[in-house]
Amino acid sequence: MDKKGFCIWFTGLPSSGKTTIAYALAPKLEQLGFAVQVLDGDEVRLRLSKGLGFSRADRDENISRIAFVANSIVKSGGVAITCAISPFRVTRDAARAEIGHFVEVHVATPLDECVRRDVKGLYKKAIAGEIPSFTGISDPYEPPLHAEITVPTQTQTLEESVNLVLGTLREMGYVEGGRVRPHGGVLVDRVASSERRATLLNDARSLPTLELDADTASDVENIATGLFSPLTGFLGAADFESVITKKSLESGVRWTIPIVLDVTADQAARLGARFVLTHGERALAVMTVDSKYHGDKRGFCQGVFGTTDGAHPGVARVMRMGPVFLGGPIELVGEVDGPLRQRRLTPARARALFDQRGFSTIAAFQTRNVPHLGHEHLQRIALNVCDGLLVNPVIGGKKPGDFRDEVILAAYETLTDRFYPRDRVVLATLHTWMRYAGPMEAIHHAILRQNLGCSHIIIGRDHAGVGSYYDPFAAHRAFDELPGLEIQPIRIAEAFYCNECATMATSRDCPHGDASRVSVSASQVRAALADAGVTLPNRMRNEILDVIRRFDAPFVAAPQPTSRPLVS
């Protein structure tokens, strides 16, 4: 691509690490073919701004001169990296307006850490009153309100900080080789700012409320934080019809699973055009209704699950939905609590974490089960293809006979902590409910992982399937039949242990027949759990069996109820 000039404007307290990061970043950009000039605040003071003091007027003039030089560098196609304190928002905003291609980086190091790092002893002198007008002590520092990048140096290595900046520059299009874009091109953010949240909560006092079950509350949070990008709310009538018939939103963007809010007719009438979504009787979001319609539930089932058979768990759940669907945008004002949410990652946090670790390619592994050696084999294949692996178990409603969420998470914590390289594997939970929609859900799962910043997703045998409703490799074909995603599937057949090969294998690299192949089954796991003396050699690690045995009831025992929304 044609390289365009841009300015990286570091700002932060004295001794926060601005200059250190700037000089570590500069050679990385030079290696990518950019002409880079670092405008060090101390050097500028000695050369360009000699004679200026530290009054407000002199500080503003110093920043104005830096902005002028930076703009000249940017106009000539170079990269200007500035690392002056630039304590005032108004002068930074003026620099942004002058330069245009401007990336503000807030080096957000706490004051006490800056004091600790100060080898020159300037803070000590300022605290003693020996240095007047010292930023952070006797002069104010106004942190950015909307910096493109925030670098928490206290919790990062220098390399992680540089990778975070580089990764964001890639996502912004300034540097080649960027992470996959969010689905639809923009990462949705419907989380209300603190000021907006106060306004919405005040409004909420006079609005009707709708109490949500845990799965629908997770849907709300997923919309607001961008996991369901490009959705900004629950689907309206036109988008719903387009998804179930065309497998895309009305805009043409690929989408395969309707994200809907269902209510009774009485509730729809009483809620009106604007209401509060609550969970645990606490405000979660405010919704504005722009579409109210009678959802075609049979069409929903046929279009998504390929069947209307009530024995299908996804069909059964949809058919229990209320007759009226409400569509419209939401604004998040609260959050969903829960004991299994500590490992939840929003797309913004996931992308920042991948940048910190220097991952360019990340494979996602979707799971609703505890890990056996077949799963582990697929994951290790991905680790040899990509920079990193995201193990991303689904936490939410599941069918009877599936492992409970806390069992799955505990088993994967053992696997990733003890048997995987910690610097290359991220274990994070995905809070949504299983639809068991086979190929349609495989596409949906891929979209969510693309929004998290993953470049690849592992698609194994019978992904998101149930019973015999889907061909075991229908999900493999779905990515060819339903294009429109940037994330790429890693299609792998079922893994097993081959007695002849004496290793884990798949049908693509093992020539032996079924008699030589050892796979793990649910009945084998249940038998092993019932008898502590039973093991599953070449099928499941004993350490994983031990974790499962810690739980008295490791399986979902009965259909999980879907609470009807309540209105008040």
N, C-alpha and C positions, 0 to 999 in steps of 0.2 A: 504494500500500500504506500501511497505518497505520504512521507513523514511531514507532519505539520508541527509548527512550533507551539510550545505551551509552557506555562509557568507553574512550578510546584512551590507553593508558598507555605513554608514551615512557620508556625507560630507557637509560642509557649513560654513559660517562665524561664528566667535565667537558669542555666545548668539542667534544663529538662532533657537535653539530648538532641536538639535540633541540628546542630552542626555535625555531630557524630553521625547521625543518620544520613544527612545530606551528602557527606563525603563518602559514605559507604554506598549510597545509591548512585552517585554520579558515574563511577566506572561501569556499573551494570547497564546503564543507559548508553554509555559510549560503546559498549560491546554490541549493542543493538543498532548501532549506526547513527546515533544522535550526536550532534554537536552540543556539548553541555558546558554551562558556565555557572559555577557556584558563587553566589553573592553572599559572602559571610558577613554577618552584622558587624563584627569587630573590625574586619578589614575595610568595610565601607566607611566606618567611623574614622579610620586613619587616613583614608585616601579621598573618598568622594565627599564625605561630610565633615572633614576636619574643621574644627572651630565651632561646630554646633554643640550645644549643651543638652540638658535633659529636661528643659521646660516642656510644657505641652506643645508649644509652637515649634520648638526645635525638634522634638520627637516626630511631629507630623511632617516637618520638612524633610527629615531623614528618610522616612518611609516613602514620601513622594519622590525623592531622588532614586531610591531603590526601584520603585515601580516604573519610573521612566526608563531606566537602564534595562530592566527585565522586559519591558514592552518592546524595546529595540531588538533584543535578542530573539524574542518570540516572533516578531515581524520578519526577521531574517531566516526563520525556519529552525532556530535553535531551541534548546531547553534551558530556561532560567530556573535555577534552584535558589530560592532566597531563604536565609535562616536568621532573620532578625526577630527580636521579641515581638515587635509590632503589637503593642498592648491594647490598642483601641480599635473597636469594631468599625467605626466610621472610616478610619484611614484604610483598613483592610478592604472594606467594601468599595472605597474609591479606587484602590489598586485593582480590584477585580473588574470594576467597570472599565478602567483604562486598558487593561491587558486583554480581557475577553476570554482566551483559553487559559483558565485559571483553576488550579486545583489546590484548595486550602487543606493543609494538613495540621491538625491540632495535636501537638505532642503533649499529651495530657498526663504529665508527671506531677504527682502531688507535691505541695510545697515542702513538706518535711523530707521527702526523698531528694528534692532539688538541693536543700540545705546540706543533706548528708553527702551529696556528690560534689559539692563545691570545693574543688581543690585550691582555688585562689583565696578562699576565705572571705569572699565579698559579702556573703549573707551575714556572716558573723559580725563584720564591720557595720553593715547596714542596721542590724538589730541593735548594735551598741550605739547607733546614732552617728557613726563616723562617716557614713556615706548617705547623703540626702537623696531624695527622689529615686529610690531604688525599687524597681518593679517587684511587686509581690510582698513588699514590707511596708514602705512608706508611700509608694505609688500604686495605683490600681492596675490589675490585669483583667481585661474583659475577654473571657474565653469565647470561642465561636459558638454560635447557636446552630449553624447548619454546615459544618465543615464536611467536605467530601470524604475525608479520612480522619479518623481519630486513632492515635497510636498510644496504647497504654504501656509505656516503656517499663513501668515497674514490674509488670508481669510477663514481659517478653524479652527474648534475647535480641541482640542487634540484628541478627540474620532474620528473625521472625518479623521484626519491624520493617526491614527493607522489603521482605517478601510481601508484606501486607500492602505497602505502597505500590509496589510493582503490580501486584494482582489487581488492585483497584484501577490502576492506569490501563491495564489490559481490558478490564470490563468497560471502561469509559471510552475505549477505542483509540487511545493515544499510543498504545503499544501493541504490536502484533501478538497473536497467539493467545488471545483473551479466553477467559472461561466461557463456557456456553452461556448464552443469554437466557434470561428468564423466558418462559413460554409466553409468546405474544409480544416479546420485546421489552416489557417494562415490569419490574418487580413491584407489585402492588403493595401499598402501605396504607391501611385503613385504621391504624392505631392513632387514636386522638392524642394530640399534644396536650401538655399539662393544662394550658389555658383553655383549649377546646374541651378537654375532659370536664373541667369545672363547669363550663357552660352547659354541656350535655347532661351532667348529673343534676344540675339545677332544673333543667327542663324535665328531667325524668320524674321529678316529684309529682308532676301533674299528668303523666302519661300512663296508659294502661301497660301491664306487664305480661310477658309470656315466659313461663318457666320451662327450661329446656332440659332434656336428659343429657347425660355425659357425652354421648356421641355427637349430638347436634351442637352442643356447646363447643366441642372440639372443631366441628366444621366452621363455626363462627370465628374461632381463633385462627384457623388455617386460612380463611378468606382474608382476615385483617392483616396477618403477618406476611402474606404473599405466597404461602405454600400452594394455594389454589390459583395463582396468577394465570390468566389475566382477569379472573373473576373479582368483582368488587362487592358482590353481595350474592344473595340467593337468585337462582335463575328465574327470569320472567317467562311469560308464555312463549314468545317467539324463540328464545334461546332453548327452552325446554323441548319444543317441537323439533328444532333443528338438531339437537343432540341425539334424540332417540331415532330420528330418521336418517340424518346425514352424517352423524358422528362428528359434528363440528358445531361451534357456536354460529349464530347468525352472521357474524363478521367473517366467517370462513376459517377461523382459527380452530385447529383440531381439539376436540373435547369429546369424551366418550361416556362419562358418568354424570348424570344429572345431580347437581347439588341443590336440593330443594328444601323448602320449609313448608311442612304440611300442618294444617289445622282443621278443626271442624267448621262447619258453616256458621255456627253460633259464635265461635271465637273470632272468625274473620270479620263478622259484622261488628263485634264489640271492640276489636283492636283498632279499627280505623286505619288512617293513613300513616301514622307514626306511633311507635311503641317501643318499650324497653324489653330487650331479651335478657332474662335473668337465669342464673344457675346457682343452686344452693341459696336461693332467695336473695342473691346479690346481683346488682346491675353488671351485666357483661358487655352489652352493646346497645346502641340505639339504631333501629331500622326504620327506613322510610320506604313505604310500599309504593311501587310504581306499576305493579302488575298483580292482579288477583284473578285466578283462573281455576277451573276444575281440571286437575291433572288426570291425564289418560294413563291410569295405572297399568292396565293390560298392555298398552303400547309401550310404556316404560319397560315392563318386564321383557316383552318380546324384543325390543330394540337393544336392551342392555345385556340380558341374560340368554337371549335366544330361545326362551321358553316361558310359558305361563304356568308350568307345573308347580303346584303349591308345595310340593316336597322339596323344592329348591329353596335353601335358606334365604337367599336374596329375594326371591319372588315372595316368599312368605312375609318377609319384613315389609316390602313395598305394599303388599295388599293390606297390611294392617295400618297403613298411613291414612291420615284424614283426607277427605275428599277435595279440600280446597288447598291450593298451593299459593303462597305469597312470595313475590319476587321484588327485589330492590336492594339498594346499597346499605351497608352497615358501617358503623363507626364503633370501634372497640374502646370501652372505657374501663374494663376490668380484666381479669384473667382467671383461667380455670386452675384450681388447686388440685393436688393429688399426690399420693406417695410415689408414683412412678414417673413423675414429670421432671425430675431433676436432670435427666439426660436429654430432655427435649431441646432441639435446636431449631430456631427460626431460620429461614433462608438467609437473612442478612448475617446472622451469627455463623452459620455454616460456611458461607462464602468467605467470611473474614478468617475463620479458622483454617480453611484450606489454603488461603493466601499466606497465612503465617507459617504454615508448614511447607510452603513452596510447592504445593501440588498443582500441576497443570492438568493432569488427567486423574479422575476419581471414578472408581466403579462402585455402584450401589448394589447392596444385596438386600432384597426384600424378603422378609420371612414372617411366618406366623407360627413357627415351630421351634422346638429346642434343636440345637445343632447335633447332627450325626456326622460321621466321617465323610459321607457323600457331600453334604453342605460344605464341609471344611475344604474338600477337594476343589469345589467350584470357586470358593473364595481365594484359595491359594493360586489357582490359575489366573484369576483377576489381578492378584498382587504382582504377578509376573508380567502383566500387560500394562498396568496403570501405576501411577505414582502412589496412589493411596486407595484405601478401601473403606467405604462407609457401610457398616453393618447396621441395618435400619429396621428393627422389628416393629411390627404394627401393634399398637396398644389401643384396644377398643373392642367393640362388640364382636363376638365370634360364635360359631356354632357349637353345640354340645359335642364333646369328644376332642375338641382342640385343647391344646395346653393353655392354662391360665397365663395371663400377662406376666405376673410376677415370677412365674416359673421360667418362662422364656427369657426374661431379662436376667435373672440370676444365673442361668446356664450360660448365656452369652458373656456375662461379666467374667465368669471363670475362664471361658475359652480365650477371650481377648486379652485378659490380664496375664494368663500363664503361658499361652502358646503362640501368640502373635507379636510381631514387633510393634511396640506401643507408638512409635513415632510415625507409623504408616497406616495404622488402623484407627478409625473413629467409631465408637459405639454410641449411637444416638437413637432415641425412640421417635416413632412417627405416630401421632395420635389421631387415628381415624378408625372407622369401622370397616370390617371386611365385607365386601359385597358378594364375593365368590362369583365374579362375572367373567372369569377366564380371560379370553383375549382382550375384551373391552377394558377389564381392570388392569391388565398388563400395560396397556397404553396409558391409562390413568396413573398407575404407579410410576411409570417412566416420566410423565410430565412433572409429578411432584418432585422426583429426584433431580430433574433438570432445574427446577426452581431452586433446589438446594445447592446447585452448582456442580452436580455430577456430570461427567462427560459420557459415562457408560452405565448401563444397568445389566446385571446378570439375569438372563431369562432361561430358566431351566425347564424341566418337563412339567407340564400341566400347571403352569403358573396361575395362581389364584383360582384354580379349578376346584370342583367338588363332585363327588360321585363319578358318573360317566357322561356328564352333560357336554363335555368338550373333548375334542381330539387332543391327545397329550401334547401335540406340538402346534396347536392352533395359535398360541401366543407368539410362537416364533414367526409365523406367517403374518401376523397382524401388523408388524412393523413395515412390511412391504405393501400390504393392502391399504394401510392407513398412514400415509406419509405426513410429514409436517412437523416433526420433532427434530431438534438439534442433537439430543442425547442419542447415543448409539447402543443398540442391544449387543450384548455378548451372549450369543445363543449357544447353550451347552446342553447336550443330552444328559439323561439321568446318570449319575455317578454311582459306582458300585465297587466292591472289592473283588478282584479276579484271583482265584486260587492258582490258576496257571501262570498269570503274569506276576503274581505275588505283590500286587500293588493296587492302589485305587486307580480306576480307569473309567472310560465311557465307551459307548458303542463305536465311537469314531476312532479310538486308538487301541481297542482290544479285539482280537480276532476270534475269541473263544465264545462258546455258546452259553445258554442259560445255566447249564449244569455247573459251570465253573464260576458263576457270578453270585456274589453274596450281597443282598440289599437289606436294608433295615425296614421293618414294617411296624405299624402301630401295635399289633398284637405281640410282637417280640418285645417291644419296649414295656408294654403292660405286664408281661410275664416276668421280665427282669425286675420291674419295680416291686412286684409281689414277693420276690424272694431275694434277699440281700446277697445270697450266694451265687446268683445268676449274673453273668456278664455277657456282653455283646462284642466279642473280639472281632476286629476288622469292620465293625459297624458303628459303634459309639464308644467314646472314651469313658473309662470308669469314673473319671472325675465329674463328667456330666451326669452320669447315672446317680452318683452320690448327691449331687445338687438336687436332682429331681426327687430323690427319696426323702429329702428334708421336709417335703411338703406332704401333709396328710391327704390332700385332695388336689393333685396336680392338674386335673382335667376340668374343663367346663362341664358341669353336671346336668344343667337344665337350660332350656332356652332363656337367654337374657332378656328381661322385659324391656320393651320400648315405652317409656313413660309418655303418656299423652301430654302435650303442652297444656299448661294451666294458665288461665287468664284472670286478671283481677282489675 
